[in-house]
Amino acid sequence: MRGPLKVRELWRDEDLRQVFAACVTLGLAVGVFAISFGVTAVSAGASVAQTCVMSLLVFTGASQFSAVSVIGAGGSAASAFGSAALLAARNSVYGLAMAPHLKGRLATRLVAAQITIDESTAMASAQTDATHRRAAFWITGLSIYLFWNTGTLIGAILGSTIDPTTYGLDAAFPAAFVAMVWPSLRNRRSALAAAIGATVCLALIPFTPVGVPILCAVLGVVVGIPSPPERAT
Amino acid sequence: MTWTLVFALAATAYAFKVLGLVLVGERKLPAMLDRCLALIPAALIAALVMKDTFSVGQHLQLDARAAGVGAAVIAAWRKAPLIAVIVIGAGVTALARALT
């Protein structure tokens, strides 16, 4: 990793120790879901190689689950592709938000793109300065990548799984996101943007295809358009 | 499942991920756009919490997850460490599921 923080300093940093601990905890939940994905994919007719390549290259959990469920239910490749693409689209919005924090060599940014997902963006946004944002993004993205792909391999080979809902692991994700978004809610504008995003999403869930409600939540950023009052004077 | 689908999905997913990073890139943005981009995580992550907590596919559903995420909100408000919030969220959801 390049940048002002050396790898040895990362572990000594109190804030980043929290990030590491959270990544391992969240990583376990990610691993269990990945095992479940591996099993679902193989039972939908994918080979072990196809299943693993999908996790390595696609690396967007919700899209992958959606694609193999459509195929498993006898749907066409086109409809599997369509719904999965819709779920992957929000990562482009995360990219817009992360770009100012991921400046550097092109090669580094191209690698960063692959790990631009819900978890890495949320964890980065929970940090208070640029150095920590950058470090949190990389630590989270890379550890989730490791857990997701290891879990996929285990699930694809073993073909049996524990149901993630048994341990409440499905709620581990929204719980983590609550904690990550919480510090920013002290800021009035962020709180308003979050309220708009949440409301738009809930309102659209029953009426639009899966993936669309979260994309439309981007509407919340309109609260950033007016100049902040304290700087207007 | 075909390799064509696997690679088409891989290319599309990566294109989405790289699009935002490349569009903004090294550019210096107008202050207004900077302010808007900075609000993206709050807006989308809040939406994600709603989706993960209250929906199954295209249906809204109130179940054990609401109890777990509710407990997570209290834990976050009480400034519990991130790892504790995650464990509390999962644990309370599992407990609520076992009881109902």
Chai-1 contact restraints between the chains, C-beta under 6 A:
chainA,res_idxA,chainB,res_idxB,connection_type,confidence,min_distance_angstrom,max_distance_angstrom,comment,restraint_id
A,Q18,B,P81,contact,1.0,0.0,6.0,A-B,restraint_1
A,Q18,B,L82,contact,1.0,0.0,6.0,A-B,restraint_2
A,A21,B,I83,contact,1.0,0.0,6.0,A-B,restraint_3
A,A22,B,L82,contact,1.0,0.0,6.0,A-B,restraint_4
A,A22,B,I83,contact,1.0,0.0,6.0,A-B,restraint_5
A,T25,B,I83,contact,1.0,0.0,6.0,A-B,restraint_6
A,T25,B,I86,contact,1.0,0.0,6.0,A-B,restraint_7
A,G45,B,M1,contact,1.0,0.0,6.0,A-B,restraint_8
A,A46,B,M1,contact,1.0,0.0,6.0,A-B,restraint_9
A,Q50,B,M1,contact,1.0,0.0,6.0,A-B,restraint_10
A,Q50,B,V6,contact,1.0,0.0,6.0,A-B,restraint_11
A,V53,B,V6,contact,1.0,0.0,6.0,A-B,restraint_12
A,M54,B,V6,contact,1.0,0.0,6.0,A-B,restraint_13
A,L57,B,A10,contact,1.0,0.0,6.0,A-B,restraint_14
A,V58,B,L9,contact,1.0,0.0,6.0,A-B,restraint_15
A,V58,B,A10,contact,1.0,0.0,6.0,A-B,restraint_16
A,V58,B,A13,contact,1.0,0.0,6.0,A-B,restraint_17
A,T60,B,A13,contact,1.0,0.0,6.0,A-B,restraint_18
A,I71,B,M1,contact,1.0,0.0,6.0,A-B,restraint_19
A,A77,B,L5,contact,1.0,0.0,6.0,A-B,restraint_20
A,F81,B,A8,contact,1.0,0.0,6.0,A-B,restraint_21
A,A84,B,L9,contact,1.0,0.0,6.0,A-B,restraint_22
A,A85,B,T12,contact,1.0,0.0,6.0,A-B,restraint_23
A,A88,B,A13,contact,1.0,0.0,6.0,A-B,restraint_24
A,A88,B,F16,contact,1.0,0.0,6.0,A-B,restraint_25
A,A89,B,F16,contact,1.0,0.0,6.0,A-B,restraint_26
A,N91,B,F16,contact,1.0,0.0,6.0,A-B,restraint_27
A,N91,B,K17,contact,1.0,0.0,6.0,A-B,restraint_28
A,S92,B,F16,contact,1.0,0.0,6.0,A-B,restraint_29
A,S92,B,L19,contact,1.0,0.0,6.0,A-B,restraint_30
A,S92,B,G20,contact,1.0,0.0,6.0,A-B,restraint_31
A,V93,B,I40,contact,1.0,0.0,6.0,A-B,restraint_32
A,G95,B,K17,contact,1.0,0.0,6.0,A-B,restraint_33
A,G95,B,G20,contact,1.0,0.0,6.0,A-B,restraint_34
A,G95,B,L21,contact,1.0,0.0,6.0,A-B,restraint_35
A,L96,B,G20,contact,1.0,0.0,6.0,A-B,restraint_36
A,L96,B,V24,contact,1.0,0.0,6.0,A-B,restraint_37
A,L96,B,L37,contact,1.0,0.0,6.0,A-B,restraint_38
A,A97,B,L37,contact,1.0,0.0,6.0,A-B,restraint_39
A,A97,B,I40,contact,1.0,0.0,6.0,A-B,restraint_40
A,A97,B,P41,contact,1.0,0.0,6.0,A-B,restraint_41
A,A99,B,L21,contact,1.0,0.0,6.0,A-B,restraint_42
A,A99,B,V24,contact,1.0,0.0,6.0,A-B,restraint_43
A,K103,B,E26,contact,1.0,0.0,6.0,A-B,restraint_44
A,R109,B,L21,contact,1.0,0.0,6.0,A-B,restraint_45
A,A113,B,K17,contact,1.0,0.0,6.0,A-B,restraint_46
A,A113,B,V18,contact,1.0,0.0,6.0,A-B,restraint_47
A,A113,B,L21,contact,1.0,0.0,6.0,A-B,restraint_48
A,T116,B,K17,contact,1.0,0.0,6.0,A-B,restraint_49
A,T121,B,P41,contact,1.0,0.0,6.0,A-B,restraint_50
A,A122,B,I45,contact,1.0,0.0,6.0,A-B,restraint_51
A,S125,B,P41,contact,1.0,0.0,6.0,A-B,restraint_52
A,Y167,B,A94,contact,1.0,0.0,6.0,A-B,restraint_53
A,G168,B,G68,contact,1.0,0.0,6.0,A-B,restraint_54
A,G168,B,A90,contact,1.0,0.0,6.0,A-B,restraint_55
A,G168,B,T93,contact,1.0,0.0,6.0,A-B,restraint_56
A,G168,B,A94,contact,1.0,0.0,6.0,A-B,restraint_57
A,L169,B,A90,contact,1.0,0.0,6.0,A-B,restraint_58
A,A171,B,R65,contact,1.0,0.0,6.0,A-B,restraint_59
A,A171,B,G68,contact,1.0,0.0,6.0,A-B,restraint_60
A,A171,B,G89,contact,1.0,0.0,6.0,A-B,restraint_61
A,A171,B,A90,contact,1.0,0.0,6.0,A-B,restraint_62
A,A171,B,T93,contact,1.0,0.0,6.0,A-B,restraint_63
A,A172,B,I86,contact,1.0,0.0,6.0,A-B,restraint_64
A,A172,B,A90,contact,1.0,0.0,6.0,A-B,restraint_65
A,F173,B,D52,contact,1.0,0.0,6.0,A-B,restraint_66
A,P174,B,V49,contact,1.0,0.0,6.0,A-B,restraint_67
A,P174,B,D52,contact,1.0,0.0,6.0,A-B,restraint_68
A,P174,B,T53,contact,1.0,0.0,6.0,A-B,restraint_69
A,P174,B,V69,contact,1.0,0.0,6.0,A-B,restraint_70
A,A175,B,V69,contact,1.0,0.0,6.0,A-B,restraint_71
A,A175,B,A72,contact,1.0,0.0,6.0,A-B,restraint_72
A,A175,B,V85,contact,1.0,0.0,6.0,A-B,restraint_73
A,A175,B,I86,contact,1.0,0.0,6.0,A-B,restraint_74
A,A175,B,G89,contact,1.0,0.0,6.0,A-B,restraint_75
A,A176,B,I86,contact,1.0,0.0,6.0,A-B,restraint_76
A,F177,B,I45,contact,1.0,0.0,6.0,A-B,restraint_77
A,F177,B,L48,contact,1.0,0.0,6.0,A-B,restraint_78
A,F177,B,V49,contact,1.0,0.0,6.0,A-B,restraint_79
A,V178,B,V49,contact,1.0,0.0,6.0,A-B,restraint_80
A,V178,B,A72,contact,1.0,0.0,6.0,A-B,restraint_81
A,V178,B,V73,contact,1.0,0.0,6.0,A-B,restraint_82
A,V178,B,A76,contact,1.0,0.0,6.0,A-B,restraint_83
A,A179,B,A76,contact,1.0,0.0,6.0,A-B,restraint_84
A,A179,B,L82,contact,1.0,0.0,6.0,A-B,restraint_85
A,A179,B,V85,contact,1.0,0.0,6.0,A-B,restraint_86
A,V181,B,A42,contact,1.0,0.0,6.0,A-B,restraint_87
A,V181,B,I45,contact,1.0,0.0,6.0,A-B,restraint_88
A,V181,B,A46,contact,1.0,0.0,6.0,A-B,restraint_89
A,W182,B,A76,contact,1.0,0.0,6.0,A-B,restraint_90
A,S184,B,A42,contact,1.0,0.0,6.0,A-B,restraint_91
A,S190,B,A42,contact,1.0,0.0,6.0,A-B,restraint_92
A,A193,B,L39,contact,1.0,0.0,6.0,A-B,restraint_93
A,A193,B,A42,contact,1.0,0.0,6.0,A-B,restraint_94
A,A193,B,A43,contact,1.0,0.0,6.0,A-B,restraint_95
A,A194,B,A42,contact,1.0,0.0,6.0,A-B,restraint_96
A,A194,B,A46,contact,1.0,0.0,6.0,A-B,restraint_97
A,G197,B,A43,contact,1.0,0.0,6.0,A-B,restraint_98
A,G197,B,A46,contact,1.0,0.0,6.0,A-B,restraint_99
A,G197,B,A47,contact,1.0,0.0,6.0,A-B,restraint_100
A,A198,B,A46,contact,1.0,0.0,6.0,A-B,restraint_101
A,A198,B,A47,contact,1.0,0.0,6.0,A-B,restraint_102
A,A198,B,M50,contact,1.0,0.0,6.0,A-B,restraint_103
A,C201,B,A47,contact,1.0,0.0,6.0,A-B,restraint_104
A,C201,B,M50,contact,1.0,0.0,6.0,A-B,restraint_105
A,C201,B,K51,contact,1.0,0.0,6.0,A-B,restraint_106
A,L202,B,M50,contact,1.0,0.0,6.0,A-B,restraint_107
A,I205,B,S55,contact,1.0,0.0,6.0,A-B,restraint_108
A,I205,B,L60,contact,1.0,0.0,6.0,A-B,restraint_109
A,I214,B,A47,contact,1.0,0.0,6.0,A-B,restraint_110
A,A217,B,A43,contact,1.0,0.0,6.0,A-B,restraint_111
A,A217,B,L44,contact,1.0,0.0,6.0,A-B,restraint_112
A,A217,B,A47,contact,1.0,0.0,6.0,A-B,restraint_113
A,G220,B,A43,contact,1.0,0.0,6.0,A-B,restraint_114
A,V221,B,C36,contact,1.0,0.0,6.0,A-B,restraint_115
A,V221,B,L39,contact,1.0,0.0,6.0,A-B,restraint_116
A,V221,B,I40,contact,1.0,0.0,6.0,A-B,restraint_117
A,V221,B,A43,contact,1.0,0.0,6.0,A-B,restraint_118
A,G224,B,R35,contact,1.0,0.0,6.0,A-B,restraint_119
A,G224,B,C36,contact,1.0,0.0,6.0,A-B,restraint_120
A,G224,B,L39,contact,1.0,0.0,6.0,A-B,restraint_121
